[in-house]
Amino acid sequence: MNPRARFLTTIGAAALGVAALVPPAHAQADEARARKIANGVCAMCHGDNGESTSEVFPRLAGQNAEYISKQLKAFKSGARKSTAMAEMVAKLTEDEMLALGRYYEKMAPTRENVKDTGLAAIGAYLYQNGNRFSGVPACASCHGPDGHGAANLPRLAGQFSGYLFTQLKQFSKRERTNDNVVMHTVAEKMTELEMAAVAEYLSTK
């Protein structure tokens, strides 16, 4: 290779190396846009750092990005029912929904203090092992041993116990239908005590 060609190759490689270190412009814009939307709209119910102060509204800090995006799409399409959320997401694009998910996923989640140790202990057993007598499977088989979920499955660890209990009730009555139908058959087999126990356990994780 002649000196000129070698020089151009070296310069090109250096430029590519620098480019690899710089985040894409659209990624920076997405995060800035997500922050603006979160602070201007979402914070009213979900708190400044995704830490809602009411069990009516779920904690978003640390929640899986794709799952948040999936739920926002469901609220917008009407697959998941909520008059308040439908209004909030009406003008959001899919890119903005995913950007919001990534924004909240980066935040450090918290957890509740144990309020009922006995109930939490029952919940821990049910979560990890299920109830073979009634056919309730182990929650951990889908949501993971630590309750962290997966890309399209929610992080349950650290969520409000009251919120989790409400969602299980909605699944059991088929009032919430936008997610995996497996949750209907699981929740239908659970007693309210079991729902409350699992919710108490997960809120402390």
C-alpha atoms as a printed R data frame, in Angstrom:
    type eleno elety resid chain resno       x       y      z
1   ATOM     1    CA   MET     A     1   0.000   0.000  0.000
2   ATOM     2    CA   ASN     A     2   1.426   3.405 -0.943
3   ATOM     3    CA   PRO     A     3   1.903   6.109  1.743
4   ATOM     4    CA   ARG     A     4  -1.120   8.161  0.616
5   ATOM     5    CA   ALA     A     5  -3.464   5.160  0.725
6   ATOM     6    CA   ARG     A     6  -2.063   4.161  4.132
7   ATOM     7    CA   PHE     A     7  -2.644   7.703  5.445
8   ATOM     8    CA   LEU     A     8  -6.259   7.790  4.208
9   ATOM     9    CA   THR     A     9  -6.956   4.368  5.705
10  ATOM    10    CA   THR     A    10  -5.571   5.472  9.076
11  ATOM    11    CA   ILE     A    11  -7.639   8.671  9.061
12  ATOM    12    CA   GLY     A    12 -10.779   6.751  8.100
13  ATOM    13    CA   ALA     A    13 -10.308   4.217 10.885
14  ATOM    14    CA   ALA     A    14  -9.772   6.984 13.427
15  ATOM    15    CA   ALA     A    15 -12.932   8.755 12.289
16  ATOM    16    CA   LEU     A    16 -14.941   5.567 12.647
17  ATOM    17    CA   GLY     A    17 -13.533   5.044 16.129
18  ATOM    18    CA   VAL     A    18 -14.554   8.532 17.227
19  ATOM    19    CA   ALA     A    19 -18.017   8.068 15.693
20  ATOM    20    CA   ALA     A    20 -18.490   4.861 17.646
21  ATOM    21    CA   LEU     A    21 -17.937   6.766 20.891
22  ATOM    22    CA   VAL     A    22 -20.547   9.411 20.131
23  ATOM    23    CA   PRO     A    23 -24.220   8.445 20.681
24  ATOM    24    CA   PRO     A    24 -26.421   8.875 17.592
25  ATOM    25    CA   ALA     A    25 -28.057  12.299 17.414
26  ATOM    26    CA   HIS     A    26 -31.542  10.765 17.306
27  ATOM    27    CA   ALA     A    27 -30.859   8.797 20.523
28  ATOM    28    CA   GLN     A    28 -29.902  12.001 22.334
29  ATOM    29    CA   ALA     A    29 -33.030  13.703 20.986
30  ATOM    30    CA   ASP     A    30 -35.190  10.753 22.071
31  ATOM    31    CA   GLU     A    31 -33.936  10.955 25.644
32  ATOM    32    CA   ALA     A    32 -34.407  14.715 25.763
33  ATOM    33    CA   ARG     A    33 -37.907  14.397 24.353
34  ATOM    34    CA   ALA     A    34 -38.754  11.593 26.790
35  ATOM    35    CA   ARG     A    35 -37.549  13.685 29.730
36  ATOM    36    CA   LYS     A    36 -39.690  16.605 28.585
37  ATOM    37    CA   ILE     A    37 -42.790  14.413 28.231
38  ATOM    38    CA   ALA     A    38 -42.139  12.653 31.539
39  ATOM    39    CA   ASN     A    39 -41.668  15.878 33.483
40  ATOM    40    CA   GLY     A    40 -44.553  17.648 31.779
41  ATOM    41    CA   VAL     A    41 -47.157  14.890 31.745
42  ATOM    42    CA   CYS     A    42 -46.229  11.602 33.427
43  ATOM    43    CA   ALA     A    43 -44.896  13.118 36.661
44  ATOM    44    CA   MET     A    44 -48.352  14.334 37.650
45  ATOM    45    CA   CYS     A    45 -49.329  10.748 38.520
46  ATOM    46    CA   HIS     A    46 -46.111   8.733 38.407
47  ATOM    47    CA   GLY     A    47 -43.812  11.105 40.279
48  ATOM    48    CA   ASP     A    48 -40.704  13.044 39.282
49  ATOM    49    CA   ASN     A    49 -38.481   9.966 39.215
50  ATOM    50    CA   GLY     A    50 -41.031   7.341 38.295
51  ATOM    51    CA   GLU     A    51 -41.792   6.857 41.987
52  ATOM    52    CA   SER     A    52 -45.531   7.347 42.349
53  ATOM    53    CA   THR     A    53 -46.726   8.269 45.832
54  ATOM    54    CA   SER     A    54 -50.088   6.513 45.388
55  ATOM    55    CA   GLU     A    55 -50.826   2.813 44.910
56  ATOM    56    CA   VAL     A    56 -53.384   3.809 42.296
57  ATOM    57    CA   PHE     A    57 -50.525   4.620 39.926
58  ATOM    58    CA   PRO     A    58 -47.693   2.115 39.314
59  ATOM    59    CA   ARG     A    59 -44.064   2.811 39.938
60  ATOM    60    CA   LEU     A    60 -42.252   3.177 36.617
61  ATOM    61    CA   ALA     A    61 -38.655   3.499 37.831
62  ATOM    62    CA   GLY     A    62 -36.702   0.450 36.673
63  ATOM    63    CA   GLN     A    63 -39.587  -0.948 34.652
64  ATOM    64    CA   ASN     A    64 -38.630  -2.757 31.443
65  ATOM    65    CA   ALA     A    65 -38.565  -0.343 28.496
66  ATOM    66    CA   GLU     A    66 -40.314  -2.530 25.944
67  ATOM    67    CA   TYR     A    67 -43.025  -3.395 28.437
68  ATOM    68    CA   ILE     A    68 -43.738   0.293 29.093
69  ATOM    69    CA   SER     A    69 -43.878   0.926 25.361
70  ATOM    70    CA   LYS     A    70 -46.229  -2.039 24.910
71  ATOM    71    CA   GLN     A    71 -48.617  -0.736 27.573
72  ATOM    72    CA   LEU     A    72 -48.617   2.790 26.148
73  ATOM    73    CA   LYS     A    73 -49.550   1.370 22.746
74  ATOM    74    CA   ALA     A    74 -52.331  -0.649 24.364
75  ATOM    75    CA   PHE     A    75 -53.734   2.440 26.100
76  ATOM    76    CA   LYS     A    76 -53.638   4.357 22.823
77  ATOM    77    CA   SER     A    77 -55.378   1.605 20.841
78  ATOM    78    CA   GLY     A    78 -57.929   0.962 23.563
79  ATOM    79    CA   ALA     A    79 -56.753  -2.626 24.110
80  ATOM    80    CA   ARG     A    80 -56.088  -1.622 27.718
81  ATOM    81    CA   LYS     A    81 -58.854   0.496 29.185
82  ATOM    82    CA   SER     A    82 -58.148   3.771 30.978
83  ATOM    83    CA   THR     A    83 -59.826   7.050 30.112
84  ATOM    84    CA   ALA     A    84 -57.065   9.049 31.790
85  ATOM    85    CA   MET     A    85 -54.216   7.177 30.090
86  ATOM    86    CA   ALA     A    86 -55.942   7.205 26.706
87  ATOM    87    CA   GLU     A    87 -55.922  11.005 26.816
88  ATOM    88    CA   MET     A    88 -52.292  11.136 27.938
89  ATOM    89    CA   VAL     A    89 -50.977   8.915 25.148
90  ATOM    90    CA   ALA     A    90 -53.249  10.075 22.333
91  ATOM    91    CA   LYS     A    91 -50.555  12.167 20.637
92  ATOM    92    CA   LEU     A    92 -47.519  10.029 21.432
93  ATOM    93    CA   THR     A    93 -45.649   8.372 18.569
94  ATOM    94    CA   GLU     A    94 -44.250   4.849 18.853
95  ATOM    95    CA   ASP     A    95 -40.719   6.302 18.998
96  ATOM    96    CA   GLU     A    96 -41.726   8.522 21.917
97  ATOM    97    CA   MET     A    97 -43.309   5.570 23.725
98  ATOM    98    CA   LEU     A    98 -40.132   3.534 23.467
99  ATOM    99    CA   ALA     A    99 -38.037   6.562 24.443
100 ATOM   100    CA   LEU     A   100 -40.180   6.953 27.570
101 ATOM   101    CA   GLY     A   101 -39.676   3.294 28.354
102 ATOM   102    CA   ARG     A   102 -35.905   3.635 28.084
103 ATOM   103    CA   TYR     A   103 -36.013   6.803 30.166
104 ATOM   104    CA   TYR     A   104 -37.778   5.107 33.072
105 ATOM   105    CA   GLU     A   105 -35.857   1.841 32.744
106 ATOM   106    CA   LYS     A   106 -32.620   3.684 33.620
107 ATOM   107    CA   MET     A   107 -34.025   4.932 36.926
108 ATOM   108    CA   ALA     A   108 -33.205   3.095 40.134
109 ATOM   109    CA   PRO     A   109 -36.234   1.204 41.491
110 ATOM   110    CA   THR     A   110 -37.164   1.184 45.157
111 ATOM   111    CA   ARG     A   111 -39.156  -1.222 47.302
112 ATOM   112    CA   GLU     A   112 -41.619  -1.123 50.156
113 ATOM   113    CA   ASN     A   113 -40.894  -2.131 53.723
114 ATOM   114    CA   VAL     A   114 -42.497  -5.370 54.858
115 ATOM   115    CA   LYS     A   115 -45.871  -4.621 56.433
116 ATOM   116    CA   ASP     A   116 -46.939  -8.213 57.137
117 ATOM   117    CA   THR     A   117 -44.114 -10.732 57.448
118 ATOM   118    CA   GLY     A   118 -46.460 -13.736 57.564
119 ATOM   119    CA   LEU     A   119 -48.286 -12.670 54.431
120 ATOM   120    CA   ALA     A   120 -45.003 -11.950 52.650
121 ATOM   121    CA   ALA     A   121 -43.728 -15.431 53.556
122 ATOM   122    CA   ILE     A   122 -46.809 -17.052 52.013
123 ATOM   123    CA   GLY     A   123 -46.334 -14.861 48.956
124 ATOM   124    CA   ALA     A   124 -42.691 -15.889 48.632
125 ATOM   125    CA   TYR     A   125 -43.656 -19.571 48.581
126 ATOM   126    CA   LEU     A   126 -46.439 -19.045 46.052
127 ATOM   127    CA   TYR     A   127 -44.260 -16.888 43.823
128 ATOM   128    CA   GLN     A   128 -41.419 -19.387 43.718
129 ATOM   129    CA   ASN     A   129 -43.418 -22.636 43.843
130 ATOM   130    CA   GLY     A   130 -47.043 -21.982 42.983
131 ATOM   131    CA   ASN     A   131 -49.884 -23.987 44.538
132 ATOM   132    CA   ARG     A   132 -49.970 -27.542 43.238
133 ATOM   133    CA   PHE     A   133 -53.281 -28.202 45.001
134 ATOM   134    CA   SER     A   134 -55.175 -25.576 43.006
135 ATOM   135    CA   GLY     A   135 -53.071 -25.551 39.849
136 ATOM   136    CA   VAL     A   136 -51.585 -22.074 40.316
137 ATOM   137    CA   PRO     A   137 -48.141 -22.114 38.648
138 ATOM   138    CA   ALA     A   138 -45.047 -20.490 40.071
139 ATOM   139    CA   CYS     A   139 -44.972 -16.804 39.106
140 ATOM   140    CA   ALA     A   140 -41.196 -17.081 38.836
141 ATOM   141    CA   SER     A   141 -41.531 -19.354 35.808
142 ATOM   142    CA   CYS     A   142 -42.456 -16.307 33.709
143 ATOM   143    CA   HIS     A   143 -41.427 -13.269 35.735
144 ATOM   144    CA   GLY     A   144 -38.070 -14.631 36.870
145 ATOM   145    CA   PRO     A   145 -36.792 -15.664 40.310
146 ATOM   146    CA   ASP     A   146 -36.177 -12.035 41.286
147 ATOM   147    CA   GLY     A   147 -39.356 -10.594 39.762
148 ATOM   148    CA   HIS     A   148 -37.445  -8.588 37.170
149 ATOM   149    CA   GLY     A   149 -39.538  -9.830 34.246
150 ATOM   150    CA   ALA     A   150 -38.295  -9.671 30.656
151 ATOM   151    CA   ALA     A   151 -38.494  -7.381 27.637
152 ATOM   152    CA   ASN     A   152 -42.249  -7.840 27.179
153 ATOM   153    CA   LEU     A   153 -43.013  -8.918 30.737
154 ATOM   154    CA   PRO     A   154 -43.229  -6.444 33.601
155 ATOM   155    CA   ARG     A   155 -40.785  -6.005 36.413
156 ATOM   156    CA   LEU     A   156 -42.887  -6.825 39.490
157 ATOM   157    CA   ALA     A   157 -40.215  -6.429 42.150
158 ATOM   158    CA   GLY     A   158 -40.688  -3.249 44.177
159 ATOM   159    CA   GLN     A   159 -44.103  -2.457 42.758
160 ATOM   160    CA   PHE     A   160 -46.835  -1.243 45.116
161 ATOM   161    CA   SER     A   161 -48.613  -4.185 46.754
162 ATOM   162    CA   GLY     A   162 -51.982  -2.471 46.333
163 ATOM   163    CA   TYR     A   163 -51.397  -1.919 42.626
164 ATOM   164    CA   LEU     A   164 -50.315  -5.532 42.063
165 ATOM   165    CA   PHE     A   165 -53.357  -6.817 43.964
166 ATOM   166    CA   THR     A   166 -55.662  -4.658 41.826
167 ATOM   167    CA   GLN     A   167 -54.114  -5.929 38.597
168 ATOM   168    CA   LEU     A   168 -54.465  -9.559 39.675
169 ATOM   169    CA   LYS     A   169 -58.116  -8.918 40.482
170 ATOM   170    CA   GLN     A   170 -58.651  -7.380 37.062
171 ATOM   171    CA   PHE     A   171 -57.019 -10.351 35.360
172 ATOM   172    CA   SER     A   172 -59.138 -12.779 37.385
173 ATOM   173    CA   LYS     A   173 -62.329 -11.000 36.289
174 ATOM   174    CA   ARG     A   174 -61.011 -10.551 32.726
175 ATOM   175    CA   GLU     A   175 -61.368  -6.809 33.093
176 ATOM   176    CA   ARG     A   176 -57.804  -6.457 31.846
177 ATOM   177    CA   THR     A   177 -57.394  -8.226 28.533
178 ATOM   178    CA   ASN     A   178 -54.458  -6.623 26.734
179 ATOM   179    CA   ASP     A   179 -51.754  -8.913 28.085
180 ATOM   180    CA   ASN     A   180 -50.992 -12.617 27.866
181 ATOM   181    CA   VAL     A   181 -54.167 -14.688 28.293
182 ATOM   182    CA   VAL     A   182 -52.139 -16.966 30.561
183 ATOM   183    CA   MET     A   183 -52.673 -14.359 33.293
184 ATOM   184    CA   HIS     A   184 -56.428 -14.929 33.103
185 ATOM   185    CA   THR     A   185 -56.160 -18.640 33.820
186 ATOM   186    CA   VAL     A   186 -53.560 -18.066 36.519
187 ATOM   187    CA   ALA     A   187 -55.428 -15.307 38.361
188 ATOM   188    CA   GLU     A   188 -58.761 -17.128 38.112
189 ATOM   189    CA   LYS     A   189 -57.317 -19.915 40.267
190 ATOM   190    CA   MET     A   190 -55.960 -17.579 42.940
191 ATOM   191    CA   THR     A   191 -57.799 -16.684 46.120
192 ATOM   192    CA   GLU     A   192 -57.752 -13.085 47.316
193 ATOM   193    CA   LEU     A   193 -55.430 -14.183 50.114
194 ATOM   194    CA   GLU     A   194 -52.978 -15.592 47.584
195 ATOM   195    CA   MET     A   195 -53.172 -12.429 45.497
196 ATOM   196    CA   ALA     A   196 -52.531 -10.253 48.529
197 ATOM   197    CA   ALA     A   197 -49.666 -12.491 49.663
198 ATOM   198    CA   VAL     A   198 -47.866 -12.461 46.316
199 ATOM   199    CA   ALA     A   199 -48.376  -8.694 46.050
200 ATOM   200    CA   GLU     A   200 -46.971  -8.135 49.557
201 ATOM   201    CA   TYR     A   201 -43.928 -10.299 48.828
202 ATOM   202    CA   LEU     A   202 -43.125  -8.637 45.498
203 ATOM   203    CA   SER     A   203 -43.482  -5.121 46.860
204 ATOM   204    CA   THR     A   204 -40.612  -5.818 49.264
205 ATOM   205    CA   LYS     A   205 -38.221  -7.302 46.668
